[in-house]
Amino acid sequence: MARVVQADFAGGAYDVSQLPSESLPEVAFAGRSNAGKSSLLNRLLGRRHLVKVSATPGFTQSINFFAVNGRAYFVDLPGYGFARAPHRVQRKWHGLVEAYLAERGPLRGVVCILDFRRVPDRLDLDLIDFLRGAGRPIWVAFNKADKVSQPRRAGQLRKVCQPLPPLPGAPFLVSARTGEGVPELFEALWNQL
């Protein structure tokens, strides 16, 4: 089973011109500002404070690259759906992220992190539609699975999957807090690299 031996911050990009050279395969992580994206990345990388976690949604304003085992980058994208950021800032993030997702050569796929307690909304579905249109492999990870009791999980899974388009693989139920489902997600991602 694959595991993280080394993980380091490799740099951030506020503009397409600042993206690192296309030397390693990449997996990107996208999700709402409050879906627990940074916490899940920390759990996947086995480092508690490598990816900045903020109490204020929308903290990530750049595309951040984390080198994993010297073999790949895990890429933290700015969260979406945070209305308090100025519109010009939101437009800049949107343009940067869209260009990255559509044009980046070494991008092997995108993990769409959704909150298991909430039915995907229009922004979530728009992201998945955009990625499908760009021909990018997608993994759906429903984070915060620990917040839904075991007896309610099957019904909740049907409910949150209902609006999703057909995807090649089953969604992952994960918890950044407990680590549930994280090894399986990491294994799936690593096998894509």
C-alpha positions as CSV (number, residue, x, y, z in Angstrom):
1,M,0.0,0.0,0.0
2,A,1.3,3.4,-1.0
3,R,2.1,5.9,1.8
4,V,3.5,9.4,2.3
5,V,7.2,9.3,3.2
6,Q,7.9,13.0,2.6
7,A,5.6,16.0,1.9
8,D,6.8,19.6,1.6
9,F,5.3,22.9,0.5
10,A,6.7,23.5,-3.0
11,G,5.3,27.0,-3.7
12,G,2.2,29.0,-4.6
13,A,0.9,30.7,-7.7
14,Y,-1.3,33.7,-7.9
15,D,-1.0,33.9,-11.7
16,V,-0.5,31.3,-14.4
17,S,3.0,32.6,-15.1
18,Q,4.0,31.5,-11.5
19,L,3.0,27.8,-11.9
20,P,6.0,25.5,-11.4
21,S,7.6,23.7,-14.3
22,E,5.6,20.7,-15.6
23,S,8.1,18.1,-14.2
24,L,5.9,16.0,-12.0
25,P,2.4,14.6,-12.2
26,E,-0.3,16.5,-10.3
27,V,-3.6,15.8,-8.5
28,A,-5.6,18.8,-7.7
29,F,-8.1,19.3,-4.8
30,A,-11.2,21.5,-5.2
31,G,-14.2,22.2,-3.1
32,R,-16.3,24.7,-1.3
33,S,-14.5,27.0,1.1
34,N,-16.0,25.2,4.1
35,A,-15.8,21.5,2.9
36,G,-12.6,20.8,4.9
37,K,-10.3,20.7,1.9
38,S,-7.2,21.8,3.7
39,S,-7.8,19.5,6.7
40,L,-8.3,16.6,4.3
41,L,-5.1,17.4,2.5
42,N,-3.2,17.5,5.8
43,R,-4.6,14.1,6.7
44,L,-3.7,12.6,3.3
45,L,-0.2,14.0,3.6
46,G,0.3,12.9,7.2
47,R,1.2,16.4,8.4
48,R,-1.1,18.3,10.8
49,H,-0.1,21.8,9.8
50,L,1.5,21.6,6.3
51,V,-1.6,23.0,4.5
52,K,-2.9,26.1,6.2
53,V,-6.3,25.6,7.8
54,S,-8.2,28.8,8.6
55,A,-11.4,29.4,10.6
56,T,-12.2,31.9,7.9
57,P,-13.6,30.2,4.7
58,G,-11.8,31.4,1.5
59,F,-8.4,31.7,3.1
60,T,-6.6,30.0,0.2
61,Q,-6.1,32.6,-2.5
62,S,-3.4,30.9,-4.5
63,I,-2.8,27.6,-6.1
64,N,-0.5,25.8,-3.7
65,F,1.8,22.9,-4.6
66,F,2.9,20.2,-2.2
67,A,5.6,17.8,-3.3
68,V,4.8,14.2,-2.2
69,N,7.6,11.6,-2.0
70,G,9.5,13.5,-4.6
71,R,7.2,11.9,-7.2
72,A,4.1,14.1,-7.5
73,Y,2.4,17.3,-6.5
74,F,-0.8,17.5,-4.6
75,V,-2.3,20.8,-5.5
76,D,-4.6,22.9,-3.2
77,L,-7.0,25.1,-5.2
78,P,-8.8,28.1,-3.8
79,G,-12.1,27.2,-2.4
80,Y,-15.3,28.4,-4.1
81,G,-18.6,29.7,-2.9
82,F,-17.2,32.3,-0.5
83,A,-19.2,35.4,-1.1
84,R,-17.4,37.7,1.3
85,A,-14.3,37.9,-1.0
86,P,-14.4,41.0,-3.2
87,H,-15.8,40.3,-6.7
88,R,-12.6,41.3,-8.5
89,V,-10.7,38.8,-6.2
90,Q,-13.3,36.1,-7.0
91,R,-13.0,36.7,-10.7
92,K,-9.2,36.5,-10.5
93,W,-9.4,33.2,-8.6
94,H,-11.9,31.8,-11.0
95,G,-9.8,32.7,-14.1
96,L,-6.6,31.3,-12.5
97,V,-8.3,28.0,-11.5
98,E,-10.2,27.6,-14.8
99,A,-7.0,28.1,-16.8
100,Y,-5.1,25.6,-14.5
101,L,-7.8,23.0,-14.8
102,A,-8.3,23.3,-18.5
103,E,-4.7,23.6,-19.7
104,R,-2.3,22.1,-17.2
105,G,-0.4,19.3,-18.9
106,P,0.7,17.1,-15.9
107,L,-2.7,17.3,-14.2
108,R,-3.9,13.7,-13.8
109,G,-7.2,14.4,-12.1
110,V,-9.1,16.4,-9.6
111,V,-10.5,15.4,-6.2
112,C,-13.9,17.2,-5.7
113,I,-14.3,17.5,-2.0
114,L,-18.0,17.8,-0.9
115,D,-19.6,17.9,2.5
116,F,-21.3,14.6,3.1
117,R,-24.0,16.4,5.2
118,R,-25.2,18.6,2.3
119,V,-26.7,17.8,-1.1
120,P,-24.3,19.1,-3.9
121,D,-25.5,22.5,-5.1
122,R,-25.2,24.3,-8.4
123,L,-21.6,25.4,-7.8
124,D,-20.5,21.8,-7.0
125,L,-22.3,20.5,-10.1
126,D,-20.8,23.2,-12.3
127,L,-17.3,22.2,-11.2
128,I,-17.9,18.6,-12.0
129,D,-19.5,19.5,-15.4
130,F,-16.5,21.8,-16.2
131,L,-14.0,18.9,-15.3
132,R,-16.0,16.4,-17.4
133,G,-16.0,18.9,-20.3
134,A,-12.2,19.3,-19.9
135,G,-11.7,15.5,-20.0
136,R,-10.2,15.5,-16.5
137,P,-10.6,12.3,-14.3
138,I,-12.6,13.1,-11.2
139,W,-12.7,11.5,-7.8
140,V,-15.6,12.6,-5.5
141,A,-14.7,12.6,-1.8
142,F,-17.5,13.2,0.6
143,N,-15.7,14.7,3.6
144,K,-17.1,14.9,7.2
145,A,-18.5,11.4,7.0
146,D,-17.9,11.1,10.8
147,K,-20.7,13.7,11.3
148,V,-23.4,11.3,9.9
149,S,-24.3,8.3,12.1
150,Q,-23.9,4.8,10.7
151,P,-27.6,4.1,10.6
152,R,-28.2,7.2,8.4
153,R,-25.3,6.7,6.0
154,A,-26.8,4.6,3.3
155,G,-29.8,7.0,2.9
156,Q,-27.6,10.0,3.0
157,L,-25.3,8.6,0.4
158,R,-28.2,8.0,-2.0
159,K,-29.4,11.6,-1.3
160,V,-26.0,13.3,-2.0
161,C,-25.3,11.1,-5.0
162,Q,-28.7,11.7,-6.7
163,P,-27.8,15.0,-8.4
164,L,-24.4,13.9,-9.5
165,P,-23.8,12.9,-13.1
166,P,-22.6,9.4,-13.8
167,L,-18.9,9.1,-12.7
168,P,-16.5,6.2,-13.5
169,G,-15.9,5.3,-9.8
170,A,-17.8,5.2,-6.6
171,P,-17.4,8.2,-4.3
172,F,-15.2,8.0,-1.3
173,L,-16.6,8.6,2.2
174,V,-13.8,10.2,4.2
175,S,-13.2,12.1,7.4
176,A,-10.3,14.5,7.8
177,R,-11.0,14.4,11.5
178,T,-10.9,10.6,12.1
179,G,-9.0,9.4,9.0
180,E,-11.8,7.2,7.8
181,G,-11.5,6.4,4.1
182,V,-8.3,8.4,3.7
183,P,-5.9,5.4,3.0
184,E,-8.3,4.2,0.2
185,L,-8.5,7.7,-1.3
186,F,-4.7,8.1,-1.2
187,E,-4.2,4.6,-2.8
188,A,-6.6,5.5,-5.7
189,L,-4.9,8.8,-6.3
190,W,-1.4,7.4,-6.1
191,N,-2.3,4.6,-8.6
192,Q,-3.3,7.4,-11.1
193,L,0.2,8.9,-11.0
